Amino acid sequence: MTEFFQSLGMSYEWAWGLATLAGILLIALPLMLAVAMIIYVDRKVWAAINLRRGPNVVGPFGLLQSFADGLKVFLQETIIPSAANKGIFILAPIVTFTVALAAWAVIPFDAGVVLADINVGLLYILAISSLSVYGVIMAGWASNSKYPFFSAMRASAQMISYEVSIGFILVCVVLYAGTFNLSEIVMAQEGHGFGIVNGYVFNLLLFPMWVMFFISCLAETQRVPFDLTEAESELVAGYQTEYSSMSFALFWLGEYANILLMCMLNAILFFGGWLPPLNIDLIPWFDIPGIVWLLLKTFFFFFMFSWVMATVPRYRYDQLMRLGWKVFLPISLIFVVLISGYLMATGHYGAAA
């Protein structure tokens, strides 16, 4: 895109700046539209599982319900509690929303279709996802209320518990791929399963890692059964309790942007990203654009997120901590050793080098 702007007579600096801005808008604007629609899909899946109708009034089939909800919160008054720390109270949802968008900079949607194709893309994702909890902590502390404060403490402990196991799971993927670059990780999965299946999930050593990664993604995004930060039964709505209007909406937008990110990471790290499921020419699906495959896989994982939310009861907090520290952490450490030993024994490291 930089070359295109240069062909219009612009200098390299202006061309690069406009190309970067255009790339950001090409990601951010469809992402905001996607967030609105997946909230609708989320509600429809819950309704179908619970034998209800879900949104079906605003627009055809209720498709405009999310936009109507967005207009409603936009027109509401922003109320700030008198005892709250006003600066941090306002800044918290902005931090949550901004961090959620920043993570998408390194996501490859197809071969070469990525805003920033950096060599440490996976480390960048891990760092950005760790920052997302700061918005929750800031909101909980600045609200000057017991329920949001308890929610913030839960969020910080929950993030630490599952970031550790996610880190070791990602180490296993990096060991196989030999790179931190997300595009190269996708290409390393081409024909990985028996020479015809694209995806690490069909590897017997990496399949348990994907199961743990998927469950950890639920915990990272505070989804059921790990929504202890906004548990209505004991915390009203957690860190969001004192928020209204667009500040409340920014938390929702950031939360669902993170959910979409984690669904897409499942597809990129374990299911071949933009690659078709099978690496054979007998079926004309190689003509289907890679971004279509990636979006279909992402939608499948989002459906699983919704399915879990509609069917699995919430964990107790001690169960949440036990699963993270006493189950996931030891298993992920063991698999790091097993995978390292297997790759050394089979000479995979030498081949990768």
C-alpha positions, 0 to 999 in steps of 0.5 A: 500500500505504501508503493501505491501512495508513492505512485501518486507522487507522495514522499516515502514518509507521507506514503508510509504514514497514510498506508499505516493509517489505512491499514489500521482503519481496515482492521478497526472498522470491520472489527467494530462491526464484527463486535456488534454482530457477534453480540447478536450471535451470542444472544441468539445461540444462548436463546436457541440452547435455552429454547427461547427466541432471542433478539427478533424485533429490531430489524430483519431477524433482529439484526439491528438489535446491537446497534439499537443497544449502542444508540441507547447507551450513547444517549444515556447520561454518564454518571460518575460517583461523587467519591470516585477518582474521576480521572482514573474512573474515566480512563479505565474503559479507554485503556481496556478498549485501546489495549483490545484494539492494539493486539490486532496489529500483528494478526495475519488474516492471509499470507502477507495480509498483516499490519505489522509482520514482526518476528516476535508477534506471539510475544507481542500478543502475550504482552498486550493480553496481559495489559488488558487486566489493567483497565479492570483493576483501574475501574475497580479501584477508582469506583470506590465501591466494594463490589468493583474492588473485589472484582478487580482483585479477582481479575488480577489473580485470575490473569496471573494464574492463567497467563503462566499456563498460556505462556508454557502452552505457547512455548510448545507451539513455538518449539514446533514452529521454530519462530515467534512470527504468527505468519510463519507459525501458520505456514509451519502447519501446512500438511502437518497432520499426516501430510494432508491435514493443516493444523497442529491440533492433529498432533498428539503432543499438541492436542492437549495443549490446544484443549488447555489453551481454549479453556485458558482463553475462557479464563483470560476473557472472563467468560463463563464458567470463569466470569468471577470478575462480573459474577451477578450473584455476589458482585452485582456486575463486578468492575462495571457496577458503577459505569453507565453510558459509553464508558460501560459500552467501551468495556463491552466492546473491549471484552468482545474484541478480546474474545474475537482475538482469542478465537482467532488465535485458536485458529492461527496457532492450532488449526492452520489459520488461513489454510484450508483444512486439508492440504490436497488438490482434489477439492477446489477450496484452494480457490477460496480466499484464506481470510474466509477460512480464517473467519470461518474457523474464528466463528466456529470457536466463537460458537464454542464460547457461546455454547460453553456460556449457555451450558456450563455453570460458574466455577467457585473461586477456589476451583478456578485457582486450583485448575490454574495452579494445580492442573494446567501449570504442571501439565503444561510444564510436563508437555514442554519437557516432552515436546522438547525431548521429542524434537531433540530425539527426532532431529527436528531442531536441526532440520528447522535450523 
